[in-house]
């Protein structure tokens, strides 16, 4: 596949020639990224760690305070990506994997009540793949997958040029598929280092960068598991492009070879070799994608 790296015409809605300003939120399992966006650009932003184990009201309050810091009179709406099953129409967040207190959070209603602005809510990896699709190099691609290796394993889908979420926004939750002695997410995310090996993933990455043999071997083992996730994605969706994102994807150079050694055994090599695998080059993809949830309002 030939990657289109030429500048893209802005699809951001404009009023009287002025690009609309919106806030995009990426609420991860441990980190919160809030950005004020305009014309495909991040104008201002904040990134912080937060306590996902706190009460439902406490997490909501932390989110509201972070949004308030980026609020301005030009803001016309707020888009939020959450690591959860979501009802996009009602903006209700269900059974958030890494925020135990959010079992049924009416997030859209809460934020609209507080800010008096339209709010859109969707899954965080759906926002990531939207950001990559609209603002990456993939506008000429009709079928692509965003796969985030972070606190968990998430998959977002662009099928036939449209975000596909499934009936209840659960499409792409491949991390919950049974695998080994647990589920795929246990082995293809930061959980592999912490839960399986009792190691801090960030430390493993730093040691691997310094040439530590044990850390390099651990990342090699991780790469073999990632190959299983890739195989699942290829068989389920046969995309043109798979874009890797998430904090653990930064270690890609250290698990790439091991991953490819397993993929060499994939039964449909034509399918594998016709797929472009790329690392995300945009640290703001998720917040831009979240802001784009409001494109059609």
C-alpha positions in Angstrom: 0.0 0.0 0.0 1.2 3.5 -0.9 1.0 5.8 2.1 -0.4 9.2 1.3 1.8 11.7 3.2 0.7 14.8 1.4 -1.2 17.5 3.4 -4.9 16.8 3.8 -7.6 19.4 3.2 -9.2 20.2 6.6 -12.6 18.6 7.2 -13.1 20.5 10.4 -16.4 22.4 10.3 -16.1 26.1 9.9 -18.4 29.0 10.8 -18.0 32.2 8.8 -14.5 31.0 7.8 -13.4 30.3 11.4 -12.5 26.8 12.5 -14.7 25.6 15.3 -13.1 25.1 18.7 -13.8 21.9 20.6 -12.4 20.0 23.6 -11.2 16.5 23.1 -10.7 14.2 26.1 -8.8 10.9 26.3 -9.6 9.2 29.6 -7.3 6.3 29.9 -6.8 3.6 32.6 -4.2 5.7 34.4 -3.8 9.0 32.5 -6.1 11.8 31.5 -5.4 14.0 28.4 -7.5 17.0 27.7 -7.0 19.3 24.7 -8.6 22.3 23.2 -8.6 21.8 19.5 -9.2 23.9 16.4 -8.5 23.2 12.7 -7.0 19.8 13.3 -4.6 21.2 15.8 -4.2 21.1 19.6 -4.3 24.7 20.8 -3.8 23.9 24.5 -3.6 20.8 26.6 -3.0 19.1 29.9 -1.8 15.6 30.7 -2.0 14.1 34.2 -2.2 10.9 36.1 -5.4 10.3 38.1 -6.7 7.8 40.6 -8.9 5.4 38.6 -9.7 3.5 41.8 -11.4 6.5 43.4 -15.2 6.9 43.8 -17.4 7.6 40.8 -17.9 11.2 41.9 -14.2 11.7 42.5 -13.2 10.5 39.0 -16.0 12.7 37.5 -14.8 15.7 39.5 -11.2 15.2 38.4 -12.4 15.0 34.8 -14.5 18.2 35.1 -11.7 20.1 36.7 -9.3 19.1 33.9 -11.8 20.2 31.2 -12.4 23.5 33.0 -8.6 24.2 32.8 -8.9 24.1 28.9 -12.3 25.8 28.6 -12.6 29.1 26.8 -15.5 31.2 25.4 -14.8 29.8 21.9 -15.4 26.2 22.8 -18.6 24.8 21.2 -18.6 21.2 22.3 -16.8 18.4 24.2 -15.9 14.9 22.9 -14.8 12.2 25.4 -13.2 8.9 24.8 -13.5 6.4 27.7 -12.1 2.8 28.1 -15.5 1.2 28.3 -18.6 0.0 26.6 -20.6 3.1 25.8 -24.1 4.0 24.6 -23.0 6.8 22.2 -26.6 8.1 21.7 -27.3 8.6 25.4 -23.6 9.0 26.4 -23.9 6.5 29.2 -20.7 4.7 30.2 -21.0 1.1 31.3 -18.6 -1.2 33.1 -15.5 0.8 32.6 -12.7 -1.7 32.7 -10.1 0.4 34.6 -12.5 2.6 36.6 -14.4 0.1 38.8 -16.8 2.7 40.2 -18.1 3.6 36.8 -20.7 0.8 36.3 -23.3 3.0 34.7 -22.2 6.6 34.5 -24.4 9.1 32.6 -21.4 11.0 31.5 -23.0 13.0 28.6 -25.8 14.3 30.9 -23.4 15.1 33.7 -21.0 17.1 31.5 -23.8 18.9 29.6 -25.4 19.9 32.9 -22.1 21.3 34.2 -20.8 23.0 31.0 -24.0 23.8 29.1 -22.4 22.5 25.9 -23.1 19.6 23.6 -21.1 16.5 24.6 -20.3 13.3 22.7 -19.0 10.1 24.3 -17.4 7.0 22.8 -14.9 4.3 23.4 -11.3 5.6 23.8 -9.8 3.4 21.1 -12.6 4.3 18.7 -11.5 7.9 19.2 -7.9 6.9 18.6 -8.7 5.2 15.3 -10.9 8.2 14.3 -8.0 10.6 15.0 -5.6 8.4 12.9 -8.1 8.1 10.1 -9.0 11.8 9.8 -5.7 13.4 10.7 -3.1 10.7 9.9 -1.9 9.4 6.6 -4.8 7.1 6.0 -7.6 9.2 4.4 -7.5 7.1 1.3 -7.9 3.9 3.2 -11.3 2.3 3.5 -10.6 -0.4 6.1 -8.2 0.1 9.0 -7.7 -1.0 12.6 -6.3 1.0 15.5 -4.8 -1.3 18.1 -3.8 0.3 21.4 -1.3 -1.5 23.6 -1.6 0.3 26.9 -3.1 -0.4 30.3 -5.2 -2.8 28.4 -5.6 -4.0 24.8 -8.1 -2.1 22.7 -9.1 -2.2 19.0 -11.0 0.4 17.0 -12.4 -0.2 13.6 -12.9 1.9 10.4 -14.8 -0.3 8.0 -15.8 0.9 4.5 -14.7 4.4 5.5 -16.9 4.6 8.6 -16.3 4.1 12.3 -17.8 0.7 13.2 -18.8 0.3 16.9 -21.3 -2.6 16.8 -24.8 -2.7 18.2 -23.7 -1.6 21.7 -20.3 -0.1 21.0 -18.6 -3.4 21.9 -17.0 -4.2 18.6 -13.3 -4.6 18.8 -13.1 -5.7 22.5 -10.7 -8.5 21.4 -8.7 -8.1 24.6 -11.4 -10.2 26.4 -11.0 -13.2 24.2 -9.7 -16.3 26.1 -6.0 -16.8 25.7 -3.4 -18.9 27.6 -4.5 -19.0 31.2 -6.4 -15.7 31.0 -7.5 -13.4 28.3 -5.6 -11.8 25.4 -5.3 -8.4 27.2 -3.3 -10.0 30.0 -0.5 -10.8 27.5 -0.8 -8.0 24.9 -0.7 -4.9 27.2 1.1 -3.5 30.2 -0.6 -6.2 32.2 1.9 -8.7 30.7 4.8 -7.1 32.6 2.9 -6.3 35.9 0.5 -9.2 36.3 2.4 -12.0 34.6 6.0 -11.1 35.5 5.7 -8.6 38.4 7.7 -6.0 36.6 7.1 -2.3 35.8 6.6 -2.0 32.0 8.3 1.4 31.9 11.3 0.0 33.7 11.5 -2.9 31.4 11.5 -0.5 28.4 14.3 1.6 29.9 16.4 -1.4 30.6 15.9 -2.8 27.1 17.0 0.6 25.7 20.2 0.2 27.6 20.8 -3.3 26.3 19.7 -5.3 29.3 19.5 -8.9 28.1 16.7 -10.0 30.5 14.5 -7.0 29.5 15.1 -7.6 25.9 14.1 -11.3 26.3 10.9 -10.2 28.1 10.0 -7.9 25.3 10.7 -10.6 22.8 8.2 -12.9 24.7 5.7 -10.0 24.6 6.1 -9.6 20.9 5.1 -13.3 20.4 1.9 -12.6 22.2 1.2 -9.4 20.2 1.5 -11.6 17.1 -1.5 -13.6 18.3 -3.5 -10.3 18.7 -2.5 -9.3 15.1 -3.5 -12.7 13.8 -6.9 -12.3 15.4 -7.3 -8.8 13.8 -6.3 -10.1 10.4 -8.7 -13.0 10.5 -11.6 -11.0 11.9 -11.3 -7.8 9.8 -8.7 -8.2 7.0 -7.8 -4.5 7.1 -5.6 -2.5 4.7 -3.8 -0.8 7.6 -3.2 -1.6 11.3 -1.9 1.4 13.4 -0.4 0.6 16.7 -0.8 3.1 19.6 -0.7 3.2 23.3 2.2 3.6 25.7 3.6 0.0 25.3 3.8 0.4 21.5 6.8 2.7 22.1 8.8 -0.5 22.8 8.0 -1.8 19.3 11.6 -1.8 18.1 12.4 -4.3 20.9 9.5 -6.8 20.2 9.2 -6.3 16.4 11.5 -9.2 15.4 9.9 -11.7 17.8 6.5 -10.6 16.6 7.4 -11.1 13.0 9.0 -14.5 13.6 5.6 -15.7 14.8 3.7 -13.9 12.0 5.9 -15.9 9.6 3.9 -18.9 10.6 0.5 -17.2 10.0 -1.4 -19.4 7.6 -2.4 -16.7 5.1 0.8 -14.9 4.2 -0.7 -13.0 1.3 -3.2 -11.5 3.8 -0.4 -10.6 6.2 1.9 -9.1 3.6 -0.9 -7.1 2.0 -1.5 -5.3 5.3 0.4 -2.2 6.3 1.5 -2.2 9.9 2.4 1.2 11.3 3.2 3.0 14.5 1.1 6.0 15.4 3.1 9.2 14.8 0.5 11.5 16.4 0.5 11.7 20.2 -2.8 13.7 19.9 -4.7 11.2 17.8 -7.1 10.2 20.6 -8.1 13.7 21.6 -8.4 14.9 18.0 -10.6 11.8 17.4 -12.7 12.6 20.5 -13.2 16.2 19.3 -14.2 14.8 15.8 -17.1 12.9 17.4 -18.9 16.3 17.1 -18.2 16.8 13.5 -21.7 16.1 12.3 -23.6 18.2 14.9 
